[in-house]
Amino acid sequence: MNAPRALLLAAVLATTAGPASAEEAKATYTFGTYEARTNVTFVSEADLETIHGVTHKVSGSVTYDPATGDATGRLVAPVKELRTGIELRDAHLRGEQGGVWLEAAKHPEIVFELTKTTPVAGTKDQFDYQGRLTIHGVTKDWKGRATIRFIPASVAGPAKLGAGDWARVKTSFDVPIRDFGIVIPEGVGPKVSATWRVSIDLYGTTAPPAPK
Amino acid sequence: VLRTLLRVATLAACGVALLAYPAAFGLDALFGKDVWLVEEQTDASVVAIQRSQWKADHPDGKPGDPREVAEIYGTPLSRERVILFSDARLLVPPEDPSVAVLRVTKASENPLQRRTVRYAAKWVAIGAAAAALVGFLLLRVTRRRVAPPASAGTPA
């Protein structure tokens, strides 16, 4: 990208980062249409090493009402698509080859049901959210704060992001895995933390590509 | 012959026990790098958007939080000390040259971390020390067994 175009893009983004104006209609953003724009990572810090994991396979949609700043939706991540950089460890994570962790055969999906968002006063792009998080078949009420950047079609198009309006959603939170019934097997204590840090960075679009 | 082999093995175990930690520290001193591990963003248009967003957030050009700089290039995983034998994949962002970003594809990569090397060194040292101790004990026991009786050389 050349410098003038980058400056123009930066200027436009600076003015469009907050929620859209009240007169705009509700919009449904579809997530997971491009793997490179779908990043969910998890980090488990322990004595032996920090385990870093990722998945680029998340699907779902969120409907956002710019008049109220409220949003509802559902996002799903298949357990079998979690990757940590070591094949055997991935298998253990799925509950295969002697592993017990997430038991993908019994609980194939991690699901987040978004029930409410509220813009944070005094910020241009921060939202408090509430919902229900299901991991390993255990559902818990969940809340946190996310950064949401809206990228209108007029910016997304020239930036080659794709058709439609876009929203970038970022959030991170800690998951105490035992609360979700995940058992840390005997002997792997130094290898795995009881709390995993999850970070989410997703781009959603109002104009998802047609399925092939 | 067996005693000679046992002696060599015991000395080797001693050497490993003594050198495990210095080797781990030496590896770190020679090849250790403090980096932001980042799940690489492969979509150039997304990197451009994220750079623009960062610039919009930092109109004065001051870098601020290094995690935000790393976010331009992908999804930050954590700040780690890694053992890196080649700098080829290391990125020094122009937005903040004090930050080193190591772009990885976690689906297939697992960079060696300093904490893993130290953890391994600890257990290698303990294991080797235990083996050396066993070796010394065996050498001592077998020396007693092969020693001739005290009365064997006594004249009648």
Boltz contact constraints between the chains, C-beta under 6 A:
constraints:
  - contact:
      token1: [A, 1]
      token2: [B, 48]
      max_distance: 6.0
  - contact:
      token1: [A, 9]
      token2: [B, 52]
      max_distance: 6.0
  - contact:
      token1: [A, 10]
      token2: [B, 52]
      max_distance: 6.0
  - contact:
      token1: [A, 10]
      token2: [B, 55]
      max_distance: 6.0
  - contact:
      token1: [A, 10]
      token2: [B, 56]
      max_distance: 6.0
  - contact:
      token1: [A, 13]
      token2: [B, 52]
      max_distance: 6.0
  - contact:
      token1: [A, 13]
      token2: [B, 53]
      max_distance: 6.0
  - contact:
      token1: [A, 13]
      token2: [B, 56]
      max_distance: 6.0
  - contact:
      token1: [A, 14]
      token2: [B, 56]
      max_distance: 6.0
  - contact:
      token1: [A, 36]
      token2: [B, 42]
      max_distance: 6.0
  - contact:
      token1: [A, 36]
      token2: [B, 43]
      max_distance: 6.0
  - contact:
      token1: [A, 37]
      token2: [B, 46]
      max_distance: 6.0
  - contact:
      token1: [A, 39]
      token2: [B, 39]
      max_distance: 6.0
  - contact:
      token1: [A, 39]
      token2: [B, 75]
      max_distance: 6.0
  - contact:
      token1: [A, 41]
      token2: [B, 39]
      max_distance: 6.0
  - contact:
      token1: [A, 41]
      token2: [B, 75]
      max_distance: 6.0
  - contact:
      token1: [A, 41]
      token2: [B, 77]
      max_distance: 6.0
  - contact:
      token1: [A, 43]
      token2: [B, 77]
      max_distance: 6.0
  - contact:
      token1: [A, 43]
      token2: [B, 78]
      max_distance: 6.0
  - contact:
      token1: [A, 47]
      token2: [B, 119]
      max_distance: 6.0
  - contact:
      token1: [A, 48]
      token2: [B, 119]
      max_distance: 6.0
  - contact:
      token1: [A, 49]
      token2: [B, 113]
      max_distance: 6.0
  - contact:
      token1: [A, 49]
      token2: [B, 115]
      max_distance: 6.0
  - contact:
      token1: [A, 49]
      token2: [B, 116]
      max_distance: 6.0
  - contact:
      token1: [A, 50]
      token2: [B, 78]
      max_distance: 6.0
  - contact:
      token1: [A, 52]
      token2: [B, 77]
      max_distance: 6.0
  - contact:
      token1: [A, 52]
      token2: [B, 106]
      max_distance: 6.0
  - contact:
      token1: [A, 54]
      token2: [B, 39]
      max_distance: 6.0
  - contact:
      token1: [A, 54]
      token2: [B, 106]
      max_distance: 6.0
  - contact:
      token1: [A, 83]
      token2: [B, 106]
      max_distance: 6.0
  - contact:
      token1: [A, 83]
      token2: [B, 107]
      max_distance: 6.0
  - contact:
      token1: [A, 85]
      token2: [B, 106]
      max_distance: 6.0
  - contact:
      token1: [A, 85]
      token2: [B, 109]
      max_distance: 6.0
  - contact:
      token1: [A, 85]
      token2: [B, 110]
      max_distance: 6.0
  - contact:
      token1: [A, 86]
      token2: [B, 110]
      max_distance: 6.0
  - contact:
      token1: [A, 159]
      token2: [B, 45]
      max_distance: 6.0
  - contact:
      token1: [A, 159]
      token2: [B, 49]
      max_distance: 6.0
  - contact:
      token1: [A, 160]
      token2: [B, 45]
      max_distance: 6.0
  - contact:
      token1: [A, 161]
      token2: [B, 45]
      max_distance: 6.0
  - contact:
      token1: [A, 201]
      token2: [B, 75]
      max_distance: 6.0
